[in-house]
Amino acid sequence: MAAIPLLRLSLSPPPQKTLRSTISIHPLRSNILSLSPPQSLSLRSNSAAQSRRRTIISASNNSTPVTDRLISAAAYFFPFFNGLQYGRFLFAQYPRTLGLALEPLLPLLSFYRSIPYASYLAFLLLYIGVVRNTNASRYARFNAMQAVVLDVLLVLPMLVQRIFNPGPHGIGGKILMISHNVIFVFVVICFVYSLVFSILGRTPKLPLVGDAAGRQF
């Protein structure tokens, strides 16, 4: 009779592993499963933050008042008109092409040059009337200050030219011609870039000039 319980014990199936033991065998899988929800939440939060950032940027570009855009765009005509003197060599070399490009601006340029001390008056108007005007927006003040800084920088090459007074011929004349052409191309690029960005309500930031203008605020 005692052999029957022993026989039953020997024929009984081995005990199955519990769920807790199987989970403990694979700790890496359990860690991955436990970490996946926070990772998905972080990805969702990052995408939501990027979408909010794009919305804020687009709203700031579209919310610039029209008056600030016009003031900013008009401010860049000041250094552009004063920088046309550096294009005398290119105007002599390509009179027809550059003449056609500047033909729409000739009435405004003629009016500007007809005013006595127009450069000084424009400088005072921008600096006192816009830059130092606390009632004006920061957008208009920054663009006006950037235009003023650009115009001040354009005075420096003329001072260097008057000090050294290179002749029209020889190495000095070639250096003078190349430097004037480079400055003129730089002025035109800055003018077109700043004018388009101001009309669109975006902030144009010129190299070196933008940093100097930003320190004033």
HUHUMO-V142960 format. One record per residue. N is the residue number from 1. RES is the residue in one letter. SS is DSSP state (a for helix, b for strand, c for the rest). PHI is phi in degrees with one decimal (* if undefined). OMEGA is omega in whole degrees, -180 to 180 (* if undefined). Layout:
<<N & RES & SS & PHI & OMEGA> <N & RES & SS & PHI & OMEGA>>
//
This chain:
<<1 & M & c & * & -179> <2 & A & a & -71.8 & -180> <3 & A & a & -76.3 & -178> <4 & I & a & -68.9 & 176> <5 & P & a & -61.0 & 179> <6 & L & a & -64.9 & 179> <7 & L & a & -66.9 & 179> <8 & R & a & -65.4 & 179> <9 & L & a & -66.2 & -180> <10 & S & a & -70.8 & -179> <11 & L & a & -89.2 & -180> <12 & S & c & -69.1 & -179> <13 & P & c & -66.4 & 179> <14 & P & c & -65.1 & -179> <15 & P & c & -64.4 & 179> <16 & Q & c & -77.0 & 179> <17 & K & c & -74.0 & 178> <18 & T & c & -77.5 & -180> <19 & L & a & -64.5 & 180> <20 & R & a & -66.7 & 180> <21 & S & a & -67.7 & 179> <22 & T & a & -68.9 & 179> <23 & I & a & -69.1 & 179> <24 & S & a & -70.4 & 179> <25 & I & a & -71.5 & -176> <26 & H & c & -117.6 & 180> <27 & P & a & -69.1 & -179> <28 & L & a & -65.8 & 179> <29 & R & a & -66.5 & 179> <30 & S & a & -67.2 & 177> <31 & N & a & -66.7 & 179> <32 & I & a & -64.2 & 179> <33 & L & a & -66.2 & -179> <34 & S & a & -75.3 & -178> <35 & L & a & -91.6 & -175> <36 & S & a & -64.2 & 179> <37 & P & a & -62.9 & 177> <38 & P & a & -62.2 & 179> <39 & Q & a & -65.3 & 178> <40 & S & a & -66.1 & 177> <41 & L & a & -65.4 & 179> <42 & S & a & -66.4 & 178> <43 & L & a & -64.7 & 179> <44 & R & a & -64.7 & 180> <45 & S & a & -66.8 & 178> <46 & N & a & -66.7 & 178> <47 & S & a & -65.6 & 178> <48 & A & a & -66.7 & 179> <49 & A & a & -66.0 & 178> <50 & Q & a & -64.7 & 179> <51 & S & a & -65.9 & 177> <52 & R & a & -64.9 & 179> <53 & R & a & -65.6 & 177> <54 & R & a & -64.1 & 179> <55 & T & a & -65.3 & 180> <56 & I & a & -65.2 & -179> <57 & I & a & -65.2 & 180> <58 & S & a & -65.1 & 179> <59 & A & a & -68.5 & 179> <60 & S & a & -67.7 & 178> <61 & N & a & -69.6 & -177> <62 & N & a & -82.0 & -176> <63 & S & c & -90.9 & 179> <64 & T & c & -70.3 & -178> <65 & P & c & -62.2 & -179> <66 & V & a & -65.7 & 180> <67 & T & a & -62.8 & 178> <68 & D & a & -66.8 & 178> <69 & R & a & -66.4 & 180> <70 & L & a & -67.3 & 178> <71 & I & a & -62.5 & -180> <72 & S & a & -66.1 & 180> <73 & A & a & -66.2 & 180> <74 & A & a & -68.0 & -178> <75 & A & a & -64.6 & -176> <76 & Y & a & -79.5 & 172> <77 & F & a & -69.5 & -179> <78 & F & a & -62.8 & 177> <79 & P & a & -70.6 & 180> <80 & F & a & -67.9 & 179> <81 & F & a & -64.2 & 179> <82 & N & a & -73.4 & 180> <83 & G & a & -89.1 & 179> <84 & L & a & -66.0 & -180> <85 & Q & a & -65.3 & 179> <86 & Y & a & -79.2 & -180> <87 & G & a & -100.3 & -176> <88 & R & a & -64.8 & 179> <89 & F & a & -71.7 & 178> <90 & L & a & -70.9 & 176> <91 & F & a & -65.7 & 178> <92 & A & a & -71.9 & -179> <93 & Q & a & -86.1 & -180> <94 & Y & c & -128.2 & -175> <95 & P & a & -68.1 & -176> <96 & R & a & -71.3 & -177> <97 & T & a & -65.5 & -179> <98 & L & a & -69.5 & 177> <99 & G & a & -64.8 & 178> <100 & L & a & -66.9 & -179> <101 & A & a & -68.1 & -178> <102 & L & a & -95.4 & -177> <103 & E & a & -59.3 & 179> <104 & P & a & -64.0 & -178> <105 & L & a & -95.9 & -177> <106 & L & a & -61.9 & 177> <107 & P & a & -61.5 & 179> <108 & L & a & -68.1 & 178> <109 & L & a & -67.7 & 177> <110 & S & a & -64.2 & 177> <111 & F & a & -66.1 & -180> <112 & Y & a & -64.9 & -178> <113 & R & a & -78.8 & 177> <114 & S & a & -79.2 & 180> <115 & I & c & -84.9 & 177> <116 & P & c & -65.2 & -180> <117 & Y & c & 54.7 & -178> <118 & A & a & -63.3 & -179> <119 & S & a & -64.9 & 180> <120 & Y & a & -68.5 & 179> <121 & L & a & -64.4 & 178> <122 & A & a & -66.1 & 178> <123 & F & a & -62.5 & 180> <124 & L & a & -65.3 & -180> <125 & L & a & -64.4 & 180> <126 & L & a & -72.3 & -174> <127 & Y & a & -73.9 & -178> <128 & I & a & -84.7 & -175> <129 & G & a & -76.9 & -176> <130 & V & a & -119.8 & -174> <131 & V & a & -63.2 & -178> <132 & R & c & -90.0 & 179> <133 & N & c & -89.1 & -178> <134 & T & c & -70.6 & 177> <135 & N & c & -76.9 & 178> <136 & A & c & -76.9 & -180> <137 & S & c & -73.3 & 179> <138 & R & a & -66.4 & 179> <139 & Y & a & -62.5 & -180> <140 & A & a & -68.6 & -179> <141 & R & a & -66.0 & 179> <142 & F & a & -64.8 & -180> <143 & N & a & -65.9 & 177> <144 & A & a & -65.3 & 179> <145 & M & a & -67.1 & 178> <146 & Q & a & -65.6 & 177> <147 & A & a & -66.3 & 179> <148 & V & a & -66.0 & 179> <149 & V & a & -63.1 & 178> <150 & L & a & -63.1 & 179> <151 & D & a & -67.1 & 178> <152 & V & a & -65.1 & 178> <153 & L & a & -66.1 & 179> <154 & L & a & -72.1 & 178> <155 & V & a & -77.0 & -175> <156 & L & a & -61.1 & 178> <157 & P & a & -60.7 & 178> <158 & M & a & -68.0 & 176> <159 & L & a & -65.7 & 178> <160 & V & a & -64.1 & 179> <161 & Q & a & -64.3 & 180> <162 & R & a & -71.5 & 179> <163 & I & a & -72.1 & -177> <164 & F & a & -85.1 & 176> <165 & N & c & 50.1 & 179> <166 & P & c & -71.8 & 180> <167 & G & c & -75.8 & -179> <168 & P & c & -74.5 & -177> <169 & H & c & -119.0 & 178> <170 & G & a & 80.8 & -178> <171 & I & a & -66.0 & 179> <172 & G & a & -60.7 & 178> <173 & G & a & -67.0 & 178> <174 & K & a & -67.8 & 177> <175 & I & a & -62.9 & 179> <176 & L & a & -63.8 & -179> <177 & M & a & -65.6 & -179> <178 & I & a & -64.8 & -180> <179 & S & a & -64.0 & 178> <180 & H & a & -65.3 & 179> <181 & N & a & -64.3 & 180> <182 & V & a & -64.5 & 180> <183 & I & a & -64.1 & -180> <184 & F & a & -64.3 & 178> <185 & V & a & -61.9 & 178> <186 & F & a & -63.0 & 179> <187 & V & a & -64.2 & -180> <188 & V & a & -64.3 & 179> <189 & I & a & -62.9 & 179> <190 & C & a & -62.7 & -179> <191 & F & a & -66.3 & -179> <192 & V & a & -64.3 & 180> <193 & Y & a & -61.6 & -178> <194 & S & a & -69.4 & -180> <195 & L & a & -64.9 & -179> <196 & V & a & -65.5 & -179> <197 & F & a & -66.3 & 179> <198 & S & a & -67.8 & 179> <199 & I & a & -65.4 & 179> <200 & L & a & -78.4 & -179> <201 & G & c & 82.6 & 177> <202 & R & c & -97.9 & -176> <203 & T & c & -93.7 & 176> <204 & P & c & -80.2 & 179> <205 & K & c & -124.5 & -179> <206 & L & c & -79.0 & 179> <207 & P & c & -63.6 & -179> <208 & L & c & 69.0 & -178> <209 & V & a & -67.7 & -180> <210 & G & a & -64.0 & 178> <211 & D & a & -65.9 & 179> <212 & A & a & -65.3 & 179> <213 & A & a & -71.7 & -180> <214 & G & a & -68.5 & 179> <215 & R & c & -70.1 & -179> <216 & Q & c & -82.2 & -178> <217 & F & c & -121.2 & *>>
//
